[in-house]
Amino acid sequence: MLRAVTAACLIVASSCALAPLARAQDSTVKTTNSVVREHMDVVGSDKIHVGTVDKYDGKDIKLTKNDAAAGGQHHTIPSSWVGTLNGNTVVLNKTAREAMAEWKVSDRPDGDMKK
């Protein structure tokens, strides 16, 4: 009887420990979705400028093409790169150099997969 009760407590405890984590991840996504706005500055974790938000669809952040770092092309970065939001600034969890090396060009014709 004691083993059955102990096993049940472990199962319940494990489930309870996972539930807050799942809720925390969901609320982070919702917070990011409602706070990332057009014209926000985007900087790397090293505080170096990466770009300016043009559009945000809940999954990807599209950066403006008129930004000096953009070279005349729109680039997209995944929202999973967002580390924190400070006022009008999106701070990534990657350095500016890493972000620019991995961002995707979004103005290219279909079939051209170059970065």
Backbone as a chain_set.jsonl record, in Angstrom:
{"seq": "MLRAVTAACLIVASSCALAPLARAQDSTVKTTNSVVREHMDVVGSDKIHVGTVDKYDGKDIKLTKNDAAAGGQHHTIPSSWVGTLNGNTVVLNKTAREAMAEWKVSDRPDGDMKK", "coords": {"N": [[0.816, -1.192, 0.0], [1.924, 1.249, 0.811], [3.882, 1.604, -1.18], [2.293, 1.966, -3.488], [1.007, 4.39, -2.912], [3.226, 6.083, -2.705], [4.246, 5.904, -5.338], [2.085, 7.025, -6.72], [2.149, 9.62, -5.698], [4.604, 10.493, -6.73], [4.067, 10.476, -9.478], [2.01, 12.409, -9.649], [3.403, 14.602, -8.616], [5.369, 14.899, -10.584], [3.814, 15.603, -12.803], [2.731, 18.016, -11.928], [5.008, 19.547, -11.725], [5.715, 19.915, -14.36], [3.591, 21.341, -15.504], [3.613, 24.184, -14.727], [5.879, 25.025, -16.179], [5.095, 24.656, -18.849], [2.989, 26.51, -18.964], [4.437, 28.858, -18.507], [6.032, 29.037, -20.827], [4.03, 29.392, -22.784], [2.943, 31.889, -21.986], [5.131, 33.531, -22.386], [5.409, 33.529, -25.166], [2.977, 34.759, -25.873], [3.306, 37.254, -24.648], [5.558, 38.245, -26.04], [4.448, 38.324, -28.598], [2.498, 40.319, -28.328], [3.981, 42.561, -27.782], [6.182, 43.096, -29.498], [6.687, 45.429, -31.941], [6.183, 47.385, -34.963], [8.907, 49.327, -36.175], [10.542, 49.075, -33.946], [13.79, 48.997, -32.479], [16.297, 46.573, -33.15], [18.669, 44.732, -31.508], [21.733, 42.934, -30.998], [22.782, 40.494, -28.508], [25.07, 41.62, -27.666], [24.568, 44.241, -27.767], [24.859, 45.557, -30.177], [23.653, 47.111, -33.096], [21.228, 45.483, -35.118], [19.0, 45.691, -36.764], [15.783, 47.09, -37.773], [12.444, 46.638, -36.794], [10.131, 45.725, -39.216], [7.816, 44.226, -39.78], [5.825, 41.913, -37.837], [4.803, 38.658, -37.491], [4.093, 36.896, -35.519], [5.549, 34.619, -35.655], [7.901, 35.07, -37.16], [10.208, 37.825, -37.362], [10.27, 40.501, -39.445], [12.7, 42.495, -40.829], [13.367, 45.942, -41.629], [14.186, 47.03, -44.948], [15.477, 49.357, -45.488], [17.271, 49.956, -43.562], [20.619, 50.605, -42.54], [22.234, 48.342, -42.041], [20.976, 46.402, -43.498], [21.431, 46.379, -46.246], [19.705, 47.058, -48.342], [17.796, 45.037, -48.528], [15.025, 43.094, -47.303], [15.171, 41.255, -44.28], [14.589, 38.294, -42.375], [14.102, 37.139, -39.057], [13.781, 34.536, -36.65], [11.269, 34.518, -34.063], [12.102, 33.143, -31.879], [14.636, 33.942, -31.328], [14.443, 36.178, -29.789], [15.503, 37.655, -26.894], [15.078, 39.541, -24.728], [12.838, 42.31, -24.129], [13.262, 45.685, -24.143], [11.826, 48.517, -23.49], [11.645, 50.29, -26.379], [13.211, 48.503, -27.718], [14.294, 45.479, -29.094], [16.032, 42.882, -27.791], [18.221, 40.496, -28.791], [18.959, 36.947, -28.299], [21.32, 36.277, -29.353], [24.497, 37.289, -30.64], [25.053, 40.312, -32.564], [26.603, 39.771, -34.812], [26.278, 36.954, -35.059], [23.508, 36.843, -35.514], [23.227, 38.258, -37.961], [24.674, 36.61, -39.605], [23.051, 34.422, -39.724], [20.483, 35.263, -40.419], [17.633, 35.414, -42.657], [17.216, 36.26, -46.054], [14.473, 37.919, -47.344], [13.537, 38.935, -49.722], [14.173, 37.596, -52.013], [13.583, 35.84, -55.131], [11.353, 32.985, -55.468], [12.836, 29.814, -54.981], [15.453, 30.652, -54.933], [17.636, 30.202, -52.546], [19.652, 31.488, -51.156], [21.362, 33.15, -48.468]], "CA": [[0.0, 0.0, 0.0], [2.799, 2.401, 0.874], [4.507, 1.773, -2.494], [1.293, 2.518, -4.414], [0.805, 5.794, -2.567], [4.459, 6.782, -3.072], [4.286, 5.984, -6.797], [1.061, 7.991, -7.142], [2.65, 10.954, -5.354], [5.653, 10.84, -7.683], [3.435, 10.772, -10.769], [1.334, 13.694, -9.51], [4.43, 15.629, -8.461], [6.001, 15.111, -11.887], [2.873, 16.333, -13.65], [2.617, 19.375, -11.417], [6.25, 20.266, -12.017], [5.75, 20.241, -15.789], [2.521, 22.26, -15.874], [4.016, 25.596, -14.713], [6.824, 25.269, -17.259], [4.316, 24.802, -20.083], [2.287, 27.796, -18.899], [5.418, 29.937, -18.636], [6.407, 29.143, -22.229], [2.912, 29.967, -23.504], [2.804, 33.305, -21.671], [6.255, 34.23, -23.006], [5.07, 33.71, -26.575], [1.91, 35.752, -25.96], [3.88, 38.556, -24.305], [6.38, 38.67, -27.163], [3.545, 38.605, -29.71], [1.762, 41.562, -28.133], [4.867, 43.675, -27.505], [7.04, 43.419, -30.647], [5.939, 46.34, -32.808], [6.908, 48.018, -36.063], [9.857, 50.411, -35.907], [11.387, 48.84, -32.772], [15.187, 48.686, -32.768], [16.708, 45.195, -32.856], [20.101, 44.679, -31.227], [22.228, 41.647, -30.549], [23.058, 40.392, -27.074], [26.231, 42.484, -27.454], [24.016, 45.612, -27.893], [25.168, 46.115, -31.496], [22.452, 47.227, -33.931], [20.996, 44.456, -36.136], [18.01, 46.192, -37.709], [14.564, 47.721, -37.287], [11.278, 45.804, -37.098], [9.195, 46.173, -40.253], [6.567, 43.504, -39.495], [5.939, 40.74, -36.971], [3.618, 37.826, -37.726], [3.947, 35.943, -34.435], [6.562, 33.577, -35.837], [9.13, 35.691, -37.645], [10.319, 39.276, -37.354], [10.806, 40.989, -40.704], [13.431, 43.743, -40.616], [13.249, 46.885, -42.743], [15.269, 46.962, -45.937], [16.114, 50.674, -45.563], [18.254, 50.051, -42.495], [21.992, 50.552, -43.061], [22.767, 46.978, -41.938], [20.199, 45.494, -44.342], [21.919, 46.355, -47.618], [18.615, 47.213, -49.3], [16.942, 43.843, -48.588], [14.372, 42.662, -46.072], [15.681, 40.036, -43.661], [13.718, 37.783, -41.319], [14.701, 36.384, -37.966], [12.714, 33.873, -35.896], [10.967, 35.113, -32.763], [12.814, 32.385, -30.843], [15.888, 34.656, -31.055], [14.191, 37.303, -28.886], [15.913, 37.41, -25.518], [14.286, 40.431, -23.88], [12.314, 43.531, -24.734], [13.543, 46.84, -23.279], [11.211, 49.701, -24.067], [11.468, 50.218, -27.826], [14.326, 47.726, -28.24], [14.28, 44.015, -29.035], [17.388, 42.389, -27.555], [18.284, 39.094, -29.2], [19.788, 36.05, -27.488], [22.5, 36.031, -30.197], [25.221, 38.531, -30.93], [24.692, 40.9, -33.856], [27.324, 39.033, -35.858], [25.605, 35.658, -35.241], [22.186, 37.085, -36.106], [23.373, 38.638, -39.372], [25.187, 35.448, -40.339], [22.003, 33.412, -39.826], [19.176, 35.764, -40.85], [17.23, 35.001, -44.003], [16.796, 37.324, -46.968], [13.095, 37.605, -47.717], [13.174, 39.558, -51.004], [14.645, 36.796, -53.153], [12.548, 35.07, -55.827], [11.221, 31.588, -55.059], [13.841, 28.922, -55.543], [16.8, 31.142, -54.613], [17.688, 30.025, -51.101], [20.837, 32.106, -50.581], [21.131, 34.072, -47.339]], "C": [[0.869, 1.269, 0.0], [3.477, 2.662, -0.469], [3.548, 2.394, -3.495], [1.084, 3.997, -4.154], [2.037, 6.608, -2.969], [4.558, 6.958, -4.581], [3.284, 7.01, -7.31], [1.526, 9.414, -6.85], [3.731, 11.401, -6.329], [5.073, 11.221, -9.035], [2.76, 12.135, -10.718], [2.36, 14.819, -9.406], [5.109, 15.933, -9.785], [5.101, 15.918, -12.794], [2.772, 17.785, -13.221], [3.864, 20.189, -11.741], [6.309, 20.686, -13.477], [4.731, 21.299, -16.174], [2.949, 23.724, -15.806], [4.993, 25.948, -15.829], [6.082, 25.494, -18.566], [3.582, 26.135, -20.095], [3.258, 28.951, -19.083], [5.833, 30.122, -20.086], [5.29, 29.773, -23.036], [2.803, 31.465, -23.244], [3.95, 34.117, -22.271], [5.956, 34.508, -24.466], [4.012, 34.784, -26.714], [2.443, 37.14, -25.655], [4.71, 39.091, -25.455], [5.496, 39.1, -28.325], [2.871, 39.963, -29.541], [2.677, 42.773, -27.963], [5.772, 44.043, -28.677], [6.2, 44.229, -31.642], [6.827, 46.878, -33.932], [7.775, 49.147, -35.532], [10.669, 50.238, -34.625], [12.812, 48.558, -33.241], [15.447, 47.231, -32.394], [18.217, 45.212, -32.677], [20.476, 43.266, -30.804], [22.446, 41.647, -29.047], [24.264, 41.245, -26.682], [25.87, 43.962, -27.606], [24.372, 46.301, -29.2], [23.924, 46.036, -32.369], [22.405, 46.132, -35.003], [20.032, 44.972, -37.188], [16.858, 46.875, -37.005], [13.38, 46.865, -37.705], [10.422, 46.471, -38.16], [7.83, 45.557, -39.97], [6.865, 42.331, -38.586], [4.664, 39.934, -37.119], [3.375, 36.797, -36.625], [4.964, 34.821, -34.495], [7.904, 34.181, -36.197], [9.047, 37.209, -37.535], [10.972, 39.67, -38.669], [11.452, 42.346, -40.426], [13.326, 44.638, -41.844], [14.442, 46.761, -43.683], [16.022, 48.28, -46.038], [17.167, 50.881, -44.483], [19.658, 49.893, -43.077], [22.553, 49.132, -43.063], [22.11, 46.013, -42.92], [20.687, 45.412, -45.783], [20.811, 46.398, -48.654], [17.694, 46.008, -49.427], [16.276, 43.597, -47.237], [15.046, 41.384, -45.588], [14.679, 39.592, -42.611], [14.549, 37.02, -40.299], [13.566, 35.726, -37.187], [12.496, 34.538, -34.534], [11.66, 34.362, -31.628], [14.156, 33.033, -30.501], [15.695, 35.814, -30.087], [14.574, 36.893, -27.469], [15.07, 38.219, -24.554], [13.776, 41.599, -24.716], [12.535, 44.645, -23.728], [12.983, 48.086, -23.927], [10.955, 49.515, -25.542], [12.584, 49.402, -28.486], [14.108, 46.236, -28.025], [15.736, 43.579, -28.88], [17.394, 40.891, -27.85], [19.136, 38.273, -28.237], [21.004, 35.574, -28.29], [23.227, 37.354, -30.363], [24.762, 39.053, -32.288], [25.35, 40.128, -34.994], [26.656, 37.678, -36.128], [24.258, 35.835, -35.939], [22.295, 37.403, -37.593], [23.92, 37.494, -40.218], [24.076, 34.425, -40.593], [20.654, 33.94, -40.303], [18.882, 35.329, -42.271], [16.798, 36.218, -44.803], [15.396, 36.967, -47.435], [12.658, 38.226, -49.032], [13.549, 38.719, -52.217], [13.486, 36.051, -53.814], [12.502, 33.628, -55.313], [12.277, 30.747, -55.725], [15.262, 29.369, -55.255], [16.919, 31.156, -53.1], [18.918, 30.642, -50.455], [20.447, 33.015, -49.428], [21.537, 35.455, -47.735]], "O": [[0.586, 2.231, -0.715], [3.635, 3.818, -0.863], [3.946, 3.261, -4.273], [0.994, 4.78, -5.1], [1.904, 7.703, -3.515], [4.913, 8.036, -5.057], [3.587, 7.776, -8.224], [1.32, 10.314, -7.664], [3.769, 12.569, -6.714], [5.529, 12.174, -9.667], [2.916, 12.935, -11.64], [2.203, 15.866, -10.033], [5.396, 17.092, -10.085], [5.567, 16.824, -13.485], [2.731, 18.683, -14.061], [3.776, 21.389, -12.002], [6.9, 21.719, -13.796], [4.983, 22.085, -17.087], [2.676, 24.465, -16.751], [4.941, 27.054, -16.368], [6.403, 26.419, -19.312], [3.552, 26.818, -21.118], [2.928, 29.93, -19.753], [5.974, 31.258, -20.539], [5.558, 30.612, -23.896], [2.593, 32.238, -24.179], [3.756, 35.279, -22.628], [6.221, 35.606, -24.955], [4.128, 35.645, -27.586], [2.076, 38.105, -26.325], [4.587, 40.262, -25.815], [5.758, 40.119, -28.965], [2.692, 40.684, -30.522], [2.199, 43.907, -27.997], [6.102, 45.218, -28.833], [5.156, 43.78, -32.114], [8.054, 46.829, -33.855], [7.422, 49.828, -34.57], [11.411, 51.143, -34.243], [13.011, 47.945, -34.289], [14.877, 46.722, -31.428], [18.955, 45.643, -33.562], [19.641, 42.505, -30.316], [22.311, 42.68, -28.392], [24.455, 41.556, -25.506], [26.745, 44.828, -27.58], [24.203, 47.514, -29.32], [23.227, 45.022, -32.382], [23.389, 45.881, -35.699], [20.22, 44.721, -38.379], [16.928, 47.198, -35.819], [13.315, 46.413, -38.848], [10.036, 47.632, -38.026], [6.817, 46.257, -39.925], [7.982, 41.814, -38.551], [3.568, 40.451, -36.901], [2.532, 35.914, -36.785], [5.211, 34.147, -33.495], [8.927, 33.839, -35.604], [7.968, 37.797, -37.605], [12.082, 39.235, -38.978], [10.821, 43.235, -39.856], [13.208, 44.149, -42.968], [15.553, 46.431, -43.267], [17.107, 48.319, -46.62], [17.879, 51.884, -44.498], [19.853, 49.12, -44.015], [23.272, 48.756, -43.989], [22.628, 44.921, -43.151], [20.372, 44.444, -46.474], [20.957, 45.832, -49.737], [16.882, 45.958, -50.352], [16.857, 43.846, -46.18], [15.441, 40.537, -46.389], [13.992, 40.424, -42.018], [15.538, 36.362, -40.621], [12.487, 36.308, -37.076], [13.436, 35.057, -33.933], [11.789, 34.895, -30.526], [14.752, 32.698, -29.477], [16.676, 36.381, -29.606], [14.049, 35.925, -26.919], [14.422, 37.664, -23.667], [14.218, 41.835, -25.84], [12.057, 44.57, -22.596], [13.607, 48.652, -24.824], [10.14, 48.678, -25.93], [12.872, 49.583, -29.669], [13.782, 45.79, -26.925], [16.572, 43.873, -29.735], [16.66, 40.122, -27.229], [19.926, 38.816, -27.464], [21.636, 34.579, -27.935], [22.623, 38.42, -30.238], [24.153, 38.321, -33.068], [24.721, 39.864, -36.019], [26.484, 37.291, -37.284], [23.911, 35.073, -36.842], [21.531, 36.869, -38.397], [23.652, 37.423, -41.417], [24.141, 33.656, -41.551], [19.754, 33.143, -40.571], [19.784, 34.921, -43.002], [16.102, 37.097, -44.294], [15.153, 35.842, -47.873], [11.504, 38.059, -49.427], [13.259, 39.113, -53.347], [12.523, 35.674, -53.147], [13.492, 33.117, -54.788], [12.583, 30.94, -56.902], [16.187, 28.56, -55.322], [16.36, 32.034, -52.443], [19.205, 30.343, -49.296], [19.352, 33.577, -49.404], [21.426, 36.384, -46.936]]}, "num_chains": 1, "name": "protein.A"}
